[in-house]
Amino acid sequence: MPVLIYVENNGTSHQVEALNGQNLMQVALKNLIPGILGDCGGICSCATCHVFVDEPWIEKLPMMSETERFLIEGIPETQAGSRLSCQVKVQDSMDGMIVHLPKEQF
């Protein structure tokens, strides 16, 4: 079972176990990680689950869909590792991955 590390904007870190096949948003909500809203329930239509994946992990993630890319382009503060957490499914290879949360969701 992979362990993920979510880091709030204020620096508070949360280390949690994740089930393969769940997405990063589901893991965060299940573990009561503050900073991810997931208003659309994970259907990639709202961008309220925006996260910043730590740089060493960016290239290891699946490619972004056109819908995800379109929604991210509408977020005012993005970075190279910006992803919608509802679109990234957990895999064993993600053990130790660090996910940063933005100051606020839009």
N, C-alpha and C positions, 0 to 999 in steps of 0.2 A: 504494500500500500504506500504510494508516494506521499511524502511530506512536502507541503507547500508553505511558504512564508509570505504572509500579507503584511505590508508595512503601511500604516496610516500616514496621512500627510504630516502629522505631528511627531512622527518617528516611532510610535508605539508599534511593536512587532507582535504578530500572532502566528504561531507555528501550528499547523493543523494537518491531520491525515485526510487524504482524499481517496475516493473510490475511482478506479478507472472508469471512463465513460461519462462521469459527471462533468459539467463544465465549470469553469472557474467561478462563475456567478453562483451556481448552486452550492458549491463548497463554501463560499463566503457567507451566503445567507444562512445555510445550515449551522454554521459555526458562529453566527451573530457578529460577523466582522462589520464594524461600522464603516460607512463610506460607499457601499454599493447598494443602489436602490432596486434595480431590476424591475422597473415599472411595467414593462411589457411582458414580463414573465419569461423572457428568454427567447423571443421570436425575432430578435434583431430588427426592432422597429423604433427604438427610443434613445439608445445610447446612454442610459442612466446606469450602466454597468462598466463604464470606461475605466481602464486600468493602464498602468505603464509596466510592461514586462521588463525585468532587468536585462541589460544589454547582452550578456553572454547567452541568454535564452532565446533572443529574438529569432535567430536563424533556425532554431530547432522547432519552431511552431509551424503548424500548417499554414498554407497561404491564406490570405484574406479574401473573402468573397467580395464581389462588386458591391453588394448591399452594405456590408460592413465598412468597406472603404468609403462609400458615399456618406454614411452616418458619421464616421470619424472626421471626414473633411468639414463637417458642420460644427465640430467641437472647437471652442476658442483656444484652449490650451492643450496642444498635443505634443508628443515627442516621438522619437524614432520607434519606441516600443509600445506606442499606443495601440490598444486592442479593446474590443468589446468582450468582456469576460464571458458573456453567454455564448460566444462563438469558439471558445478554446476548450476542447475536451481534454480531460486529464488522462495521461498515459504514464506508465512506469518510468519512462525516460525523463519525466519532469520532476523526479525526486530532487528536492532542494531548491526548486525554482522560487525566485523572489518576485513578488508582484507588488508594485507600489500603487497606492490609491491617490487620486487627485484631491485637491483641496475641497472641491465640490463637484457634483454631477450636474450636467446641463440638460 
